[in-house]
Amino acid sequence: MADLAENRYLKAKTSKEQEDALRFNKQAQGMLTPLTEHLDDWLSAAQDTLKSKDMKRAAITKMAAALPYIQEVDQKAAQAWLANVVKTEGLTAKTAVRLLSFVRGYWRHLKSEGIVTEEPFVGLTMPPTARRSGSWLPFTPAQVVALEKRARAKDGELADLIVLGMWTGARIEELCSLKIEQVDFSARAFTVIDAKTSAGNREVPIHAALLPKLKELVGNRTEGYVLADLTPNKFGDRSNAVGKRFGRLKKAAGFGGQHVFHGIRKCVSTQLENALVPEGISADILGHEKPTITYGLYSGGASLEVKRAALEKLQY
């Protein structure tokens, strides 16, 4: 094996070939350790959900595709890898920070096991190409209508999801997990539970334009999900697959990476602002934290009828 490695280096004509030959030589002599060699040990010891472990595995595997061996990871290589992955995948700064936290966690494990001594992921600079977390663009009302019509022609389920979103401003996860028992037709409202934040748990009025569609979706059923036929992924997320279908739909319609389903929520927020709805009432409708101490800390929130009057200002 050593002779083979030496011959490979001698025959190399370019610096890239020489670099590959040197790596092959070190690998042949047992001097290189695959980056993922200790990944299973790290994940098995972690007190995480299956989804979190899957995300961590994906992060380390992503890095290993560019930096396959532990010994090749130094701060310069780590910075170059971060810059490349942020640029090529169009990551937001928030997503890049989460990716780094996973990588740093794995590296701390390697250090605790005495496998590494350096800290190559400390002091890295966030690439300027990282998008701001709030850089999603809102759809205009006309664009939302056009997307719903486009979806209706071939994917009625996706079209129904768009209708729910355009009249409520709710998050895609909230709509896909909405159960029939959370809908109160007598009060013309539905309740969001288990939201991303405590402010997200709220009562949302049913817009007059949404009422017929919601009754159609529920039908005579008394239990189950409003969007009954969505397929959950392995983590039980019912929004994942239909979210990807929306991604293909908007791409086919000519929209780029800054337009996502969340842009429908932003469309609702923009309409409420332009209709001069007070920010505190919009926050109660959309499930946002309130910006002031008086309302955010002391207020019990806008009444259902106040929220209804504001939401009825939506027009498409």
Salt bridges, closest charged atoms under 4 A:
ASP20 OD2 - LYS16 NZ 2.90
ASP40 OD1 - ARG57 NH2 2.85
ASP48 OD2 - LYS56 NZ 2.56
ASP54 OD1 - LYS234 NZ 3.12
GLU72 OE2 - ARG23 NE 2.71
GLU89 OE2 - LYS62 NZ 2.91
GLU119 OE2 - LYS111 NZ 3.04
GLU148 OE2 - ARG152 NH2 2.95
ASP155 OD1 - ARG245 NH2 2.88
GLU157 OE1 - ARG245 NH2 3.03
ASP160 OD1 - ARG152 NH1 2.84
ASP160 OD1 - LYS213 NZ 2.96
GLU174 OE2 - ARG171 NH1 2.73
GLU174 OE1 - ARG202 NH2 2.84
GLU216 OE2 - LYS213 NZ 3.21
ASP284 OD2 - LYS290 NZ 2.98
GLU305 OE1 - ARG308 NE 3.28
GLU312 OE1 - HIS207 NE2 3.43
